[in-house]
Amino acid sequence: NIYDENWDFVEISAQTMGGVYHFYDVPAGIYYVRANPQDPFHYQHQYWQSSPDRANATSIVVPETGVVENIDFSLLPGWYIEGKVSDVNGDVLSAIDINVYDLNWVKMDVDTETDEYGRYEIGGLPEGQYYVMANPEYMQPYVDQYFDHSAGPNNAVPVTLTAPNDLVGISFTLVAGSYIQGRITDKDTGEPLAGYWVKGYNSRGNKMRVEAQTDNDGYY
């Protein structure tokens, strides 16, 4: 994959043959490149140069003319976590985002969503322990859930990924959830207020793991 300097994905296809890749007709600019192996290739993702995450990725300057060479990758082994997402009636749920965190709750730079049969696989990941979360997006009427059937991170159960096997059976049964919507405006002028965070608390005053930010029209 190739990204611009703002980390927006660039729609340029890479031609690969014999482990060698080429991006053609790349406009001049600053870019980041990521090797993104998919199952059945059991390797970890990697950003140039030898970085597992964006924070330590090295940018590449593409000139107006010429060829940028030696943007090479040496990939480490990686494995996958697999499972299924359904609702309490047993109906499978597609297009549900899956997130993975390490034991310090740092989000891993892997992502996927469930297919039409509710199945997912996410990786490749190094050996270790992880928290896995089913994360329905806006207007998917379900509550976030952490494995194993926890509505919040406090009771989440870590899973252990051990080479050379993928970890299967990390499944979720989501319960129905609702949304709160509204708008924030200036009391005196009525003008919408963009970029304001809205957070939710339960009746005991404990902060819930839900929050939103107002859009340009003040809606959240």
N, C-alpha and C positions, 0 to 999 in steps of 0.2 A: 504494500500500500504506500501511497505517497500523499503527504499533507503539506499545505502551505504554511507560512510562518505564523498564522493564527490558529493552526491545528484544524483547519477545515479540510475535509477529505477532497482530494483532487481526482476528478473522473478521467484518469488516464490509465489505460490498460497496459500491463506489463507483459511483454512477450518473453517466454522462458523456454530454454532448451538445454538439456544436459547440465542443469544446475546453474546456468548463466541466464541473467535476466536483462531486459532492455526496456526503458521507458522512452518512447519516441515523441518528438514534437512537444517537449516540455518548455513552456514560456520561461524567459529569464526571471529569476527571483530566488527566494530563500525557501528551502523545503526540508521536510523530515521524511525519512524512509523507514518503513517497518516491514520486517519479514513476518508473515502471518500464516504459519502452517495450520492446516485443518486436518481433522480426523480423516483418514487413518494414519496420518503422519504424526508420530509421537515426539513432538519437539515443542519447546517453549517459544512464545513470541519474542521478538527482539527488535529494538530500535537501533539504528546506526548511531554510535559505535558501541556495540556490546552492552546496550542498556536494556533492562527489563521494563523500564517505565519512561514516560515522557519527560519527567523532571530532569533526567540525566542524559537525554538524547542529544546528539550532536547535529546541528543543522548543516545543510549543504547549500552552497551558492551555485546556481546554474547561470552561466553567462549567456549573452545574446547568441553566440555561436560556439561550436565546439562540442566536445564530449566530456562528461564528468565520469571518471573511471574509478575503479577500486573501492566502490561502495559495497563492501563484502560483508557477509554474515557467517558466523560459525555458531550453529545452534546447539543448545543444550537439550537433553532429553526432557520430555514433559508428558503428563498423563491427564486424563479427563475424568470429570465428575458427571454422572448421568442420572436422570430420573424422569419423573412425570408429574404434571400438575393437573389437578382436577378440582371440581367443586364438591360440596358436601353431598350432592346427589350422585356423584360418580361421573358426571359429564366432564370430558376433557376440555382444557382451556388452552387455546392457542394464543400466540403473540404476547405471552407473559414474559417480561424481562427477568433474567436470572443474574444475580450479583454474587461475587465471591469476595470474602475478606480474610486477611490473615488474623492471627490471634491478637494483634494489636488494633484490630478494626481498621486497618489500612486496606482500601479497596484494591483488589488485584486488577491489573490492566487486561482483563479478558471479559468478553460479553457475549451473550447469546439470548435468544428468546425461544419459547416453545413452538413446535411445529403444529401442523393441523391435527395431529394425534395427541397433543399435549406433552410430547417428549422433548427433552433437551439434552445436550451434552456441551460442556464448557471446559475449556483448557486451551493449549496444554499448560499444565502447572507443575512446578517441582514437587517432590515429595514433601509432605508436611501436613499440618492440621489447619483447617479452614472453617469459617462460618459461611453458610450458603443461604441466600435469601431469594424468595420469589417476590418480585416487585411490580405489581400491576401499575400501569400508567394511568394518567388522567382519563376518566370516564370508563375505565374498566372497573365494574362495580364490585371490587373485592378488596379485602384488607391485606396489607403486606404481611408476609409470614417468613419467619426464620426457621430453619431446620433445628429441632424437630417439633413442629406445631407450636411455635412461640410467636406471639404477636409483637414482641419487642426483643432487643438484643440481650437484655439481662438474663433471660432464660434460654437463650439459644444454645444449642449443643454442637460443639465442633465435630467435624468429620475428619478422618485420617486417610490421606492418600499415600499409598505405599507402592513403590515400583516392584515389579514391572506391570502391575495390573491397574486398569481403570477402576474407579469406584462407582458402583451402580446402586440403584435403589434409593437414591436421595430424593424422595418424592414429597409433594406438598398437597394438602387438601385445604383449599381456600374458602373462607367464609365471606358472606356478602358484606359489603361496606357501602357507605354513602359519602357524599361530598358536601362541604360547606362552601358557598360562593358568595362573593360580595364585591364591594367597591370602596376605595378610599379616596376622599376628596378633601380639598382645603375648605374648612368651615366657612371662611369669609368670602372666598371667591368662587367656590364650587369647582375649581380646576382639579382635574384628576392628578393623583400623586403616584408617580411610577417608581418602581424599584424598592418599595417598602415591603419588609418581611412581615408575614402574618403567621403566628404560631398558635398551636392548640394545647389546652390544658384540660385535665379531667376534673371532676367535681371535688377532688381532694387537693387540687392545686398542683398536681404533678404534670410536668410537661410531657405531652404525647410526642411520638416520633412522626409527627406530620407538620409540615410547614409549606408555605407558598410565598411567592413574590408577586407584587402587583405588576401588571403589564403597562404599556404606554398609556392606556386609557384608565388606569387605576383599578382594573379588575383583577381579582385573584380567585 
